[in-house]
Amino acid sequence: MSITAEQLIEQYKDVPLSALNISVRNKLGAFLNFECENGRDYPADYQGLAEVIGFDFQDIKNFQRHRQPTQEVLYRWGTRPELSPTVDNLIRHLQTIGRADDVITECAHLIKKDCEKYKQYSTDIQTTQGMIEKPAELCSPTVSSRGVQDYSEALGPVNIDINLEDDPLYYDAFVIYNPAGKDLDFVKELADKLEAPPHDLKLFIPWRDDLPGSSRHEISAHMIATRCRRTLVILSKNFLKSASADFQLKYAHCLSPGARSRRVIPVYSEPCEIPSILRPVTTVDLSDPEMIDWTWPRLLKALRRPLTLDPRDGTNPAELEELKLNAGNTSVRSWWTTGVLSMNFPDKPGSTEAASGVDSRVDF
């Protein structure tokens, strides 16, 4: 059963425009990116939509310079709260320019899917409001059996083993960046490539996907810890000028100490100095056009790589056998949790163990 424009307006009143994902925006662009005059008060394309929304003449002239003007109109509209960027207003504006019949008919199911996802996400966020609202709990970490302070209970569960493909509320990566300057354009271009076929990845991009009215740091911490498989850190000369980016980077780094789980992926958008906490981490340099044929596949492989930790990753069989020595049938779990797998001390002349033939190696 088809969904009418009136039904969409009624069901998704006041749902913010940010609820619409890249698929809907690209579909709208396929209809509205081409200039069209229909004899009504407004052009039946992105220019008419921008004018009805409330953009001025200079704004519309700037939109004309973009390769995907409709997507740019929707994005800029989402950053202008005084223009009421909501889904129901989008439907009304499409009716005003005479594109409700064709555009809504083709895009209604995608709009409904994204709006329902947004509603479910909003409900989920409300159940986690107390995650960072009790700083006293954060100051009292539990102590594990190994004597290591554990903040995981205070911050909420960090579940990296769930099946993300079956749950539409999870993302492949959280993007950490400074929205000022050229970084925003770089992130938008990167998102257009990664979220489109054939990659079809899901990115959580602050200022595009976060909910209005909530603490920005609270939302970032929740998404990085429980909803995103990895974090993309977009490095530039202006990166550390953003307090939000600095917080998000340090929080993500705390969840992946020593880069063991490979959750943090630094990406150069331009040549710059890397933050000190990221120096031990392998980077992806997208700032050099001559290297893009090598670096782009590396980034895709890193985003799709499973998060399960395995001490055998990066170790060839010969090195692993040498490392094991004669430790016996040691399980993978004990390899991972044991800092030193085995120790072999040379026999000293005159020692009791050497004389008695006792093996001085320590087996676990």
N, C-alpha and C positions, 0 to 999 in steps of 0.2 A: 504494500500500500504506500503510495507516494505521500510525501510530507509537503504541506502547503506553506507558503511564506507566513501566513497568519499563525499557523501552529508553531512554527519556529519562534516567532516573536513572543508568543504567549508562554511557551515552555522554557525559553532561555532568556528571559528578561533579566537585564543587569549582569549577565555573564560577561566578563571582560573579554576584549578582543584577543588578549594574549592566550586564551584557551584554544584558539585555532592554530593548528600545527602547520608544518610546511606543505603537506599534501593539499590542504584546502587552499592555502595561499597560491600555490602553483596552479591549481585548477581555476581559481578566479582569474589569475593572470592570463591563462590560455584564452579566456573570453574577453578580458578587458584591456589587454596590452595593445591591441590594435585600435587605432583611432577610428571612430564611427560617429556619424551624424545621423540622427533619426528624425529631425524636424521638430523635436520637443524643446523645452526650455534649456535642457542641459545635454551635452554630448553623452552618447551612450557608451562611454569607455572610462578609462581611469581618470581622465581629465574631469569628466562630469561628476564622477564619484568624489574626487578631491574637492571640487567646488561645493558640492552639497555638504560634505563633511565640515567645511569651513576654512580650508586653506586659501591663502590669498594668491594673487596672480604670480608673484615671484616664486612662491612655493611650487606652483604647478609648472612653471618654466623649468625649475630645477628637476622636477620629476621627469620631464621630457628627455633629460640627458641620460637617464638610467636605462640599462639594458632590460631590466624588468620593472617597469614603472609602477605597475599595480602592487607588487610586493613591497616596493619602497613606500608607496602611499599608506599601505596597511601598517607597515612598521612605524613610520613617523606618526601616524595617527595614534598608535599605541603609547607613544611617549608624550602625548598631549592630553592630559586628563581633563582639561577645560573643554575639550571637544567631545567628551562623553564617548570614549572608544569601547562600545559594547556590541555584542553579537546582534541583539535585537535592533540596534540603530543601524548596523550594517545592512540588515535585511530591508529596513525602511528606506535607506538611501538607494539601494538597488531598485526598489520599486519606484522611487522618484525619477530615476534616469531611464526607466522603462526596460530594465533587464531582469525583472523578477521571474518572468516565464521561463526563459532559457537557462539563466545562470542558477537560479534556485533549484530548478528541476534537476540539474546535473550535479549540484554540489550539496543538496540537502542531506543526503546520507552521511557525507563526510563531516558536515557541520554538526549533525546530531551526535556522531561518534565522539568528536572532540569535546563537545559540551558535556556529554555524559561522563567522559573521562575526567573532565575538570571538576564536576560535582563530586565524584567519588574521591578524587584527590583532595578536595576541600574538606570533606568529611574526615578523611584520614589525618590531615594536618591538625584538625581540631582535637583529635584524640592524643596528640603528642605535644600539646602546648606546654606541659610541665617538664619537658625534657631538659631545658636549660633555665627554667624559671627558679630553680632551687640551688643557688650557688654553694650553699653549705654542703650539699651532697657531693659537689665536684671537688671540694676541699678535703673530703674524707674518702679516699680511695680504699678499696679492699686490698688485702694482701694475699697473694696466691700461695699455693703450697711450696713454691720455689722461692718465696720471699720477695717476689716482684710486685710492685704496686700496680694495681689493675683499675683503670678508670672506666672500663667498658660498661659496668653496671650503672654508673652515674650518668653516663652519656647516652645510654640506650644501646640496644643490640646492634652490632655491626655484622650483618649477615651477608657474606659474599658467596655463599654456595647455593642460593636459591636459583630457580630456573627463570632467568630474566626474560626469555623469549615468550613465555606463556603469560606473563603479567605485564600488561601495557603501562603500568604505573612506574616501571623501572626504566632507568636510562643507561646507555652505554658509557657515557662520560659526563662529568660536570666541568664546565668551561670556566677557568679562572682567568680573568683579564681585567684591564683597566679600560672602562668604556669611553674614556676621553681620547681625543685625537684619532690617529690612524688605526688604533687597535680595534675599534668597533667595526670598521670596514673589513679588516682582515678576518675577524670572527664571523661576520655575516657571509663572506665569501667561502670560508671554511665550512660553515654550516650548510650552505647551499650544496656543496659537493658531498659532504658526508651523509646528509639526511636524504639525499636523492638517490634513486636507483643508479647503479646496481648495489650500492653499499647499504642504504636504508638503515643507517644507524640513528639512534635517538640521543640527542644532546640536550642537557639541561643548561640553559644559558641565562645567567642572572640578568635582570632588567628586561628580559623577554618572557621568561616562564615563571618567575616567582609571583606569589600571590600578593596583592596589595593589602595594606592594613596590618601586616605582621612584621615582627622584628626581622630585618634583613639577615643579621648574623645568625639568628635562630633558624631561619629557613635554610640558610647555606649549610650550617652544621648538620641539620637533619638530612638534607639531600646528599651531602658528601658521605655521611656515615652509613646511611641505610638504604639509599635509593639509587646510587650511581656506582657502577662497577669500577670506574676509574675517574681520574681528574686530568684534564688537559690544561697545562699552565702556559698561557700565551705570553712569552717573554718579549719585552721591548724596553726601550729606554725610559718609558713612562710607567712601567709596570709597578714598581715599588712606591710610586706616588699615590697609589690608591690604597686607602686604609682597608677597604673591604677585600681587595685582592691579597693584601698582606695577611689578613686574618685567615682567609680561606686556604692559602698556601700552607701556613703553619699548622692549621687544623688537619688538613689532608696529610701532611708529613707525619704528624703524630700517629695517624692511623696506619702508617706504613713505615715504621722505623727501619732505617738501613736499606730502604727500597726493596725489602725481601719479597713483598707481594706484588711489586711492579704496578702499584695503583697510580702513581704519579708519573705523568709523561710530560716533560718540558718541551715546548715547541717554540723555536725562534721565529718571530715574525719579522725581525730585523736584527742586524748585528748589535749586540749589547752585552753588558756584563751580567753574568748569571748570579743569582742570589747564592750566598754561601751554603745554605742548607741543601741546595740542589747540585752542588758541584760533584758529589759522588754518583749522580744519576746520569745515565746515558740520555742524550738529548736528540731531538729531531729538528733539523735546520731547514725550514721552508723559505728562508730569506734568499737563498741562492738559486736563481732560475736554472743554472747549469746542472745542479745536483737534484732537481726535483724528481727526475725519473728514478732515482735511487731512494730518496727520502720518503716520498709519498707511499710506496709499498711498505716501507718499514713502519710508518705510522698506522696504516690499516692493519698490519699484522699485530702490532702492539695493542690496538683497541680490541681486536677479536681474540687475543690470546686468553686462555682460561686462567682464572685466578687461583686455582688450587696450588698450594705450595708443594714443591717436591725437591728435596735436596739434590736429586740427581740431575736437575736442569742445569745445563751449562757445564757439566762434567762428563768427559768421555769415559768409556768403560775402563780403559787402562788406568786412568787416574783414580777412578772409583775403587778398583781392586787394590791399588797400592794404598789408598786411604783406609780401606777396611782392614788391611793386614790379616790377622787371623782372629778377627773378632767374632767369628762364627756366624750364625744366622741371625744377624741383628735386623730388626724390623725397620721399615722406613721411618716410622714415628720416632724410634729411639735415635736414629741418625739425625733427625731434625732437631730434637730437643736436647741432644748432648753436644756440648761445645767441642769437646775433644773426644773423638771416637775411640782411639786406642793410643797407648803410649808404649814405646819400645826403648828401654834404657840399655845401653851397652853394658856388658858384664865388666866389672872392674876386677883387676887381679887381686886375689886374696879375699874377695867378698864371700860371705856365707852362701848366698844364693848361687853364685857361680860354682862354688865347690860342690854344692849339693845337687846341682843340675836343675834347680827350680827355675821355671820360666818367669822372667821378670815382667812380661807384658801384662797389661791390665785388660781383662775382657769384661765387656758389659753384657 
